[in-house]
Amino acid sequence: MPKPKKHILVCVQGRPQGHPRGSCQDKACGQTWQAFSDEFTTRNLWASGFQLTNTGCLGPCHLGPSVLVYPEGIMYTGVKAEDVGVIIDEHLMFDQPVERLLAPADVWA
C-alpha cells in the first residue's frame, strides 16, 4: 500500500452526558464524519491516495468536532458538515489550510 498523500482523522468520541471534558459527539461529529465519508466516495478520493479515519479523542473536546490532517499535523476545530467541502477543496487539493477553522495555537501547548 503506498503512503497516503494526506490522512484525515475525524474525532467521533462520545462521553456520558455532563462529562467535564464534553465530547465531539455532543457537537454533531457524526454529521461531520458522514460528510467526509460521502465526499471521499463522491470524489473518489480513496483512489487518489487520500485516507480517512474516524478516531477517538483528539484532545480539544470543548472545541469539537475536531479534524486532524497529516502529514502536516494541522488541526481544525468546530468543523461542521458544511465545512468539509472547503477543507477538501483548499487543503487536500491545494495544500492551503482553511484559516477560519484552524485550532487555536494553545491547543498544542
N, C-alpha and C positions, 0 to 999 in steps of 0.2 A: 504494500500500500504506500503510495507516495505521500510525502509530507504535505499537509494541507496549506493552502495559501493563507487562510485565516481560519481560526476556530472561534466560534461564538458560543459562550456559555450563558445560559439564561437561568437565573435563580427561580426555583419553584418551591422554595422552603415554606412549610406550613408549621405553625406552632399553635398551642391552645389559645383560645380567646383570652385576652388580658395578660398574655406573657409580656414581661417588661421590655423585651427586645422587639416585639412585634414580629411581622413576617411579610415576605413579599406576597405570600398567598392572600393576605388581607388586603393587598393593594392591586388585585387583579392580574397577578403574574401569569395566570393560566391563559388569559387572553393575549398577553404579550408573547408567550411561548407559542401559542397556536398561530399567531400572525407570522412569526418567524418560520415555523414549520410550513405553513401554507405558501409563503413567498419562496422558500427554498424549493418546494415542489413545483410551483408555477414557473419559476425562472430556471429550473434545472440546475440549481447551484451545487447540488451534490456532485454532479458530473463535471462541474467546473473547478473542482478542487477545494471547495469550502466545506467546513464541518460545522455541525450544530449539535449542542448537547444541553439537556436540562440538568440542573445541578441542585444540590442542597445549598445551604447558606454561603453567600459570598462575602458577608461581613456587614455592610451598612443597611441593616434591616429597616431602620427608620426612614430610609431614603428610597426604598424599592418601588417598583421592581428593578432589580439590578441586572446588568448585562456586562459581561467582560469579553473583550476581543483580544485574542492572541494571534500573532506573536508580540504585538505591541504592548499588551498589558494595559489597554485603555478600558476604563470602567465608565459605564453610563448608569445613571440613576434616574428614577422616576419615569422609566420607559413605558409608554403606553402602546397599545396595538397600532395606533395611527403613526407612531414614530418609526416603526420597523422599516418601512419602505425608504425613508430618508437615510437611516443607518446603512442599509444595503446599497442604495444609490451613491451615497457620498463616501462612506468609509470603506466598505468592501470593494466597490468598483474603482474608486479613485483615490484611496488612501487619505481622504480628508475627514478627520474626526468631526463629529457633529457637536460643535462648541456648546450649544444650549443644553445638551444632555450630559455633558461631562460631569463626572463626580467631583465634588469639591476636593481641593488639594489635601485637606486634612483627613480624608478617608484613608489615605495611605500612611498617615503619621502614626 
